[in-house]
Amino acid sequence: MTSPGRRSLNTAELLLAELVTNTLDPGYAAAARRREQRGAESSPHPPRWHDHVAIVVGCLLVGFVVVIAYVHQNRAAPDTATVHDALVQRVQQVQASTDQVAAQERALAANVESLRNAALGSDGGLSAELQQQELLAGTVAAKGPGLQVSLSDPVAPTPAQTAGRKGTVPVGAVQVLTDADIRSVVNQLWSDGAEAISVNDVRLTPTSAIRLAGEAVLVDFQPIASPYVIRAIGNANSLDTAFASSSIASRYQTLQGVSGISFTFSEQTSVTLPGSSSVMPRYAQASSSTTPTSTPSSSSTPSSTGGTR
Amino acid sequence: MIAVLALIVGVVAGLLLKPTVPTALEPYLPIAVIAALDAVFGGARARLDGIFDSKVFVVSFVSNVVVAALIVFLGDKLGVGGQLSTAVVVVLGIRIFGNAAAIRRHLFHA
């Protein structure tokens, strides 16, 4: 491009120049040349029967293809939105139906209970014993004094929160609390003498599990979210003091300052825990047929009541 | 005139029929559109140059679409589908741009 211009172009440059300068399909020029060769003396545009047909077909195809591509491209995006909406709707629907079924189950359980109480009404001892067992199993709503522990994830990792050195706070750590935290609090409460515990109004039963699935904490397969409220029934005073002096409480008080979680616990004069749907043991059986309910360790009295009749 | 009418009819037909594109052909749709646009601009320029030929128009359109799709298909098989479709788009884009410039010169003499 310095001196002679044209002659210094090599093959690749020629190709590029050809590409940029000769943008028209060479077929047109060739066809025009052919026409000239065939008959320069004849009319410059001999009308052929297939001229119009070819143009119409070609333009039809062009418009068709362009519109198909447009429609296709624009349909794909709403499609994903539609699928997402449908999924959300389905999840909500199923959740609603789950709630409905749970409510129905509670109503039926209340019905069963009242009927049973009517049937057992004459014998006060049996009815009281049953009620106690149900309380222990967590199948009926429980009420009493106790402790309420609240744990919640940091609201948002605002820059103002990172007062300390860089790196002390994981940036973007919005979900700090996991199932392990809920579990440790619950275990601490049990060991402090709690008699009944619920986590976000899900009553813990002897078969309850607290686990993590994806990003949700599951209590008995029910997902619960960040403001975790753990209520325990027991001797409010001793629960409070024992929990306050526990290592768990001090750990979360430390975490409160470090990672911005919120952690509070307070004595409650009256706590109401919902009942859980009763789980019927299908495989477990009492090892002796008439085990007294007061002694779970059946080996202590082998002689008097043992043996199958 | 008849070309514009046919174009409109094609657009309307595409809107009305709403054909579902098989997923196997989906990657070639944008390429086909570029090839079609190239054919249209080329045809318009040839008409203004006075050397328009209906046969060349249709054949170039169809062959452009087929060859472009074939190149991309081959590239997909060889693992360079994205690059080859870029190449096709670049080449056809340059041609469209050049043809559009030629049309502009014809129409506005500028």
Interface residues (C-beta under 8 A of the other chain):
Chain A: L19 V20 T21 T23 L24 D25 G27 Y28 A29 A30 A31 A32 R35 R48 H50 D51 H52 V53 A54 I55 V56 V57 G58 C59 L60 L61 V62 G63 F64 V65 V66 V67 I68 A69 V71 H72
Chain B: I2 A3 V4 L5 A6 L7 I8 V9 G10 V11 A13 G14 L15 K18 P19 V21 E26 L29 P30 A32 V33 A36 L37 A39 V40 G42 G43 R45 A46 D49 I51 F52 D53 S54 K55 V56 F57 V58 V59 S60 F61 V62 V65 V91 I94 R95 I96 F97 G98 N99 A101 A102
